[in-house]
Amino acid sequence: MHQESKIKLSIIIPVYNEEQYLDKLFEGLKIYFNKENIEIIIIDDGSTDNSPHIIKNLKDNKNYSFKFISNKIDINSGKGKALQLGIKNSSGEYILLQDADLELDLKDSNEMYEMIQHNKDIKCIFGSRYLSGKLKKNNYFFNNLIGKFNSLIFNIFFLQSLSDVHCGLKILHRSVIDKINLTVNDFGIEIDLASQVVRNNFYIYEYGVSYYFRTKRQGKKITWLDGIKSIYYLFKSRFIDNSKSTNLSIFFSVIYMSYIGSNLGLGLGNTISILLFFILGTIIGLHFKIVSSFIIFLFVYAGSFIGKGNGTILSVILFLILGIYFNNFLKKNYIISKFKNFF
């Protein structure tokens, strides 16, 4: 467990070949975060330009009040690896993740910090480039499209309503950081982080931030291919990185729902029915434990015998809703709540 510290905020900034932005970044940090109870942790992720020299000069100048920590990874290992190292070396009550390229405004970072420290009920705020109210400049259509698509898939998988899961600006309370174990080394770290926050039952708040995109010539490193790769991380975080009991529930639910679907429709309609019920089974398995899933199965199975023809699907869906409602009733029941680990 993290021990009590006088540091209120740790700002973790991964750097990879950002020589043209570091001076301006540092000036912004002095404007918004120049306090003794704040630490700046810069992780040089194997830069091959003049970034290491600039970081050293900035640190040696001593013209700042915050605590300045710099670490270097010899070989470029990815944004995720740099953030993991920064988090490991941090000591603040709050952790702010900030990119070095100035696409995201430090003024917004400060606003998020002020917001979270004055509302103790908020433990996690994600910046969003898609919420209204701030300046936005972005000409990368496919990057933008894939980012929104991945956010949609994340919301479906985790029953969330995030507008921008890939935004690099995030602030989290230490209680959140202590619950998660980041393992992804590249840009997929955003998926890894968001999924673990949700798994640990922390609510994610969003705050609209300004966004000033930069071109590849200006040093932009993430591409639409990284967005495609994120689909794998979405699948992994939702369907692989689960407890054994959850995976068992998924397997059981997929089997019985696919079986129900196989008895509905003919020909192509039957294939579509199996696919849809397979997806429904996956969702049930993810959000209900094995006993709850079995109760839902009994309801759905009963519903499959009541309707006739096209009405069978309607009957199954109706009984599926009834099964979910009945499960929620059991969870709220005082006696059954003693066995909530099985539901």
C-alpha positions as CSV (number, residue, x, y, z in Angstrom):
1,M,0.0,0.0,0.0
2,H,1.1,3.6,-0.7
3,Q,2.2,5.4,2.4
4,E,1.1,8.9,3.3
5,S,3.0,11.6,1.5
6,K,3.2,15.4,1.6
7,I,3.0,15.4,-2.2
8,K,-0.5,16.3,-3.3
9,L,-0.2,15.8,-7.0
10,S,2.1,13.7,-9.2
11,I,2.2,14.6,-12.9
12,I,3.6,11.8,-15.1
13,I,4.8,12.9,-18.5
14,P,6.2,10.3,-21.0
15,V,8.7,11.8,-23.5
16,Y,9.9,10.3,-26.7
17,N,11.7,12.7,-29.1
18,E,9.9,15.8,-28.0
19,E,12.8,18.3,-28.2
20,Q,10.7,21.0,-29.9
21,Y,8.0,21.0,-27.2
22,L,9.9,20.5,-23.9
23,D,10.7,24.2,-23.2
24,K,7.2,25.3,-23.8
25,L,5.8,22.4,-21.8
26,F,8.1,23.3,-18.9
27,E,6.9,26.9,-18.9
28,G,3.3,25.8,-18.8
29,L,4.1,23.6,-15.8
30,K,5.6,26.5,-14.0
31,I,2.5,28.6,-14.7
32,Y,-0.1,26.1,-13.5
33,F,1.7,23.7,-11.2
34,N,4.6,25.5,-9.6
35,K,4.0,24.4,-6.0
36,E,6.1,22.5,-3.5
37,N,3.4,19.9,-2.9
38,I,3.5,18.9,-6.6
39,E,6.0,16.6,-8.3
40,I,6.7,16.4,-12.0
41,I,7.9,13.0,-13.2
42,I,9.3,12.9,-16.7
43,I,10.0,9.5,-18.2
44,D,12.4,9.7,-21.2
45,D,11.4,6.7,-23.2
46,G,14.6,6.1,-25.2
47,S,14.6,9.4,-27.0
48,T,17.2,9.7,-29.8
49,D,17.0,13.5,-30.3
50,N,18.1,16.2,-28.0
51,S,15.3,15.6,-25.4
52,P,17.6,14.0,-22.7
53,H,19.9,17.0,-22.8
54,I,17.0,19.5,-22.6
55,I,15.4,17.6,-19.7
56,K,18.7,17.7,-17.8
57,N,19.1,21.4,-18.4
58,L,15.6,22.1,-17.3
59,K,16.1,20.1,-14.1
60,D,19.5,21.7,-13.3
61,N,18.2,25.3,-13.7
62,K,16.3,25.0,-10.3
63,N,14.0,27.9,-11.3
64,Y,10.9,26.1,-10.1
65,S,9.2,25.2,-6.8
66,F,7.8,21.7,-7.6
67,K,9.7,18.5,-7.1
68,F,11.3,17.4,-10.4
69,I,12.0,13.7,-11.0
70,S,13.4,12.4,-14.3
71,N,13.9,8.7,-15.3
72,K,15.2,7.3,-18.5
73,I,14.4,4.1,-20.4
74,D,17.4,3.2,-22.5
75,I,15.4,1.6,-25.4
76,N,12.1,3.0,-26.6
77,S,9.5,0.7,-25.0
78,G,6.2,2.5,-25.5
79,K,4.0,5.0,-23.8
80,G,2.4,2.3,-21.5
81,K,5.8,1.2,-20.2
82,A,6.8,4.8,-19.5
83,L,3.6,5.5,-17.6
84,Q,4.0,2.3,-15.6
85,L,7.5,3.4,-14.5
86,G,6.2,6.9,-13.7
87,I,3.3,5.6,-11.5
88,K,5.7,3.3,-9.7
89,N,7.9,6.2,-8.8
90,S,5.1,8.6,-7.9
91,S,4.0,9.6,-4.4
92,G,1.1,12.0,-4.8
93,E,-2.4,11.7,-3.5
94,Y,-3.5,12.3,-7.1
95,I,-1.9,11.1,-10.3
96,L,-2.2,13.2,-13.5
97,L,-1.2,11.6,-16.8
98,Q,-0.1,14.3,-19.3
99,D,1.3,14.0,-22.8
100,A,4.4,16.1,-23.6
101,D,3.4,17.1,-27.2
102,L,1.1,20.0,-26.2
103,E,-1.8,18.6,-28.1
104,L,-3.7,18.8,-24.8
105,D,-3.7,22.1,-22.9
106,L,-2.1,22.3,-19.4
107,K,-4.8,24.8,-18.5
108,D,-7.3,22.0,-18.8
109,S,-5.1,19.8,-16.7
110,N,-5.1,22.3,-13.9
111,E,-8.9,22.7,-14.2
112,M,-9.3,18.9,-13.8
113,Y,-7.0,18.9,-10.8
114,E,-8.9,21.7,-9.1
115,M,-12.1,19.9,-9.8
116,I,-11.1,16.5,-8.4
117,Q,-9.4,17.8,-5.2
118,H,-12.5,19.9,-4.3
119,N,-14.9,17.0,-4.7
120,K,-14.0,14.0,-2.6
121,D,-16.6,11.8,-4.3
122,I,-14.8,12.0,-7.6
123,K,-11.9,9.6,-7.9
124,C,-11.3,9.6,-11.6
125,I,-11.6,12.2,-14.4
126,F,-10.9,11.4,-18.1
127,G,-10.3,14.3,-20.5
128,S,-12.5,14.2,-23.6
129,R,-11.6,15.8,-26.9
130,Y,-15.2,15.3,-28.2
131,L,-17.2,17.1,-25.5
132,S,-18.3,20.6,-26.4
133,G,-17.0,23.9,-25.0
134,K,-13.3,23.9,-25.8
135,L,-11.2,24.6,-28.9
136,K,-10.5,21.7,-31.2
137,K,-8.2,21.3,-34.2
138,N,-8.1,17.9,-35.9
139,N,-7.6,17.0,-39.5
140,Y,-7.0,13.3,-39.1
141,F,-10.3,11.8,-40.2
142,F,-9.5,8.1,-39.8
143,N,-7.8,8.6,-36.4
144,N,-10.9,10.5,-35.2
145,L,-13.2,7.9,-36.6
146,I,-11.4,4.9,-35.1
147,G,-11.1,6.7,-31.8
148,K,-14.9,7.2,-31.6
149,F,-15.5,3.6,-32.8
150,N,-13.2,2.2,-30.1
151,S,-15.0,4.3,-27.5
152,L,-18.3,2.9,-28.7
153,I,-17.1,-0.7,-28.4
154,F,-15.7,0.0,-25.0
155,N,-19.0,1.3,-23.8
156,I,-20.8,-1.8,-25.1
157,F,-18.4,-4.2,-23.5
158,F,-18.3,-2.4,-20.1
159,L,-21.7,-0.7,-20.0
160,Q,-20.2,2.7,-19.9
161,S,-20.9,6.0,-21.7
162,L,-17.5,7.5,-22.4
163,S,-17.0,9.8,-25.3
164,D,-13.2,9.5,-25.6
165,V,-11.5,6.5,-24.0
166,H,-8.2,7.3,-25.9
167,C,-7.6,10.8,-24.5
168,G,-4.2,10.9,-22.9
169,L,-5.2,13.4,-20.2
170,K,-6.4,11.7,-17.1
171,I,-6.3,12.3,-13.3
172,L,-6.9,9.6,-10.7
173,H,-6.9,9.4,-6.9
174,R,-4.3,7.2,-5.3
175,S,-7.1,4.8,-4.2
176,V,-7.7,4.0,-7.9
177,I,-4.1,3.6,-8.7
178,D,-3.6,1.2,-5.8
179,K,-6.3,-1.1,-7.2
180,I,-5.0,-1.5,-10.8
181,N,-2.1,-3.3,-12.3
182,L,-1.2,-1.9,-15.8
183,T,0.6,-4.3,-18.1
184,V,0.2,-2.9,-21.7
185,N,3.4,-1.2,-22.9
186,D,2.2,0.7,-26.0
187,F,-0.7,3.1,-26.8
188,G,-3.1,0.4,-25.7
189,I,-2.4,1.6,-22.2
190,E,-5.5,3.8,-22.4
191,I,-7.8,0.7,-22.9
192,D,-5.9,-1.2,-20.1
193,L,-6.3,1.7,-17.7
194,A,-10.0,2.4,-18.4
195,S,-11.0,-1.2,-18.3
196,Q,-9.3,-1.7,-14.9
197,V,-10.9,1.4,-13.5
198,V,-14.3,0.1,-14.4
199,R,-13.6,-3.4,-13.2
200,N,-12.8,-2.0,-9.8
201,N,-16.1,-0.2,-9.7
202,F,-14.8,3.4,-9.9
203,Y,-17.0,5.8,-11.7
204,I,-15.3,7.7,-14.6
205,Y,-16.2,11.4,-14.9
206,E,-15.4,13.2,-18.2
207,Y,-14.2,16.7,-18.7
208,G,-14.1,18.5,-22.1
209,V,-10.6,19.6,-23.1
210,S,-9.1,21.5,-25.9
211,Y,-7.2,19.6,-28.6
212,Y,-4.6,20.9,-31.0
213,F,-3.5,18.0,-33.3
214,R,0.0,17.8,-34.7
215,T,1.1,16.3,-37.9
216,K,3.5,13.4,-38.5
217,R,6.1,16.1,-39.5
218,Q,5.6,17.7,-36.2
219,G,6.3,14.5,-34.4
220,K,2.9,12.7,-34.0
221,K,3.6,9.1,-33.3
222,I,0.2,7.4,-32.9
223,T,-1.5,6.3,-36.2
224,W,-4.8,4.8,-37.2
225,L,-3.0,1.4,-37.1
226,D,-2.6,1.9,-33.3
227,G,-6.4,2.5,-33.3
228,I,-6.9,-0.8,-35.0
229,K,-4.6,-2.6,-32.6
230,S,-6.7,-1.2,-29.8
231,I,-9.6,-3.5,-30.9
232,Y,-7.4,-6.4,-29.8
233,Y,-6.9,-4.7,-26.4
234,L,-10.6,-4.1,-26.1
235,F,-11.2,-7.8,-26.8
236,K,-8.5,-8.9,-24.4
237,S,-9.5,-6.6,-21.6
238,R,-13.1,-7.7,-21.8
239,F,-13.0,-11.4,-22.6
240,I,-9.6,-12.6,-21.5
241,D,-8.5,-10.6,-18.4
242,N,-11.3,-11.9,-16.3
243,S,-11.6,-14.0,-13.1
244,K,-12.1,-17.8,-13.5
245,S,-15.6,-17.5,-12.2
246,T,-16.5,-14.8,-14.8
247,N,-15.0,-16.9,-17.7
248,L,-17.0,-19.9,-16.5
249,S,-20.2,-17.8,-16.4
250,I,-19.4,-16.5,-20.0
251,F,-18.9,-20.1,-21.2
252,F,-22.1,-21.3,-19.6
253,S,-24.2,-18.3,-20.8
254,V,-22.9,-18.5,-24.4
255,I,-23.7,-22.3,-24.6
256,Y,-27.3,-22.0,-23.4
257,M,-28.1,-18.8,-25.3
258,S,-26.7,-20.2,-28.5
259,Y,-28.7,-23.3,-27.9
260,I,-31.9,-21.2,-27.5
261,G,-31.0,-19.3,-30.6
262,S,-30.5,-22.5,-32.6
263,N,-34.1,-23.3,-32.1
264,L,-35.4,-20.1,-33.5
265,G,-35.8,-19.4,-37.2
266,L,-34.8,-21.4,-40.3
267,G,-31.9,-21.1,-42.8
268,L,-30.2,-17.7,-42.7
269,G,-32.6,-16.6,-40.0
270,N,-31.4,-19.4,-37.8
271,T,-27.7,-18.4,-38.3
272,I,-28.5,-14.8,-37.4
273,S,-30.5,-15.9,-34.4
274,I,-27.6,-18.1,-33.1
275,L,-25.1,-15.2,-33.6
276,L,-27.4,-12.7,-31.8
277,F,-28.0,-15.0,-28.9
278,F,-24.3,-15.8,-28.8
279,I,-23.7,-12.1,-28.2
280,L,-26.5,-11.9,-25.7
281,G,-25.0,-14.9,-23.8
282,T,-21.6,-13.2,-23.7
283,I,-23.1,-10.0,-22.2
284,I,-25.0,-12.0,-19.7
285,G,-21.9,-14.0,-18.7
286,L,-19.9,-10.8,-18.2
287,H,-22.4,-9.1,-15.9
288,F,-24.0,-12.0,-14.0
289,K,-22.3,-14.7,-12.0
290,I,-23.1,-18.4,-12.5
291,V,-26.1,-18.7,-10.3
292,S,-27.7,-15.6,-11.7
293,S,-26.9,-16.8,-15.2
294,F,-28.6,-20.1,-14.5
295,I,-31.8,-18.4,-13.2
296,I,-31.8,-16.3,-16.4
297,F,-31.4,-19.5,-18.4
298,L,-34.5,-21.0,-16.7
299,F,-36.6,-17.9,-17.6
300,V,-35.3,-17.8,-21.2
301,Y,-35.8,-21.6,-21.7
302,A,-39.4,-21.3,-20.4
303,G,-40.0,-18.4,-22.7
304,S,-38.9,-20.5,-25.7
305,F,-41.8,-22.8,-25.2
306,I,-44.5,-20.2,-24.8
307,G,-44.4,-18.3,-28.0
308,K,-45.2,-19.7,-31.5
309,G,-43.6,-18.9,-34.8
310,N,-42.2,-15.3,-34.9
311,G,-43.7,-14.8,-31.5
312,T,-41.2,-17.1,-29.9
313,I,-38.4,-14.5,-30.2
314,L,-40.6,-11.9,-28.6
315,S,-41.5,-14.4,-25.8
316,V,-37.8,-15.2,-25.2
317,I,-36.8,-11.6,-25.0
318,L,-39.7,-10.9,-22.6
319,F,-38.6,-13.7,-20.3
320,L,-35.0,-12.6,-20.6
321,I,-36.0,-9.2,-19.2
322,L,-38.1,-10.9,-16.5
323,G,-35.1,-13.1,-15.6
324,I,-32.8,-10.1,-15.2
325,Y,-35.4,-8.2,-13.2
326,F,-35.9,-11.3,-10.9
327,N,-32.1,-11.5,-10.4
328,N,-32.0,-7.8,-9.4
329,F,-34.8,-8.4,-6.9
330,L,-32.9,-11.3,-5.3
331,K,-29.8,-9.1,-5.0
332,K,-31.8,-6.5,-3.1
333,N,-33.4,-9.1,-0.8
334,Y,-31.9,-9.0,2.6
335,I,-31.6,-12.8,3.0
336,I,-30.3,-13.4,-0.5
337,S,-27.8,-10.6,-0.2
338,K,-25.9,-12.7,2.2
339,F,-25.0,-14.9,-0.7
340,K,-24.3,-12.1,-3.2
341,N,-20.9,-13.6,-4.2
342,F,-22.9,-16.3,-6.0
343,F,-25.2,-13.9,-7.8
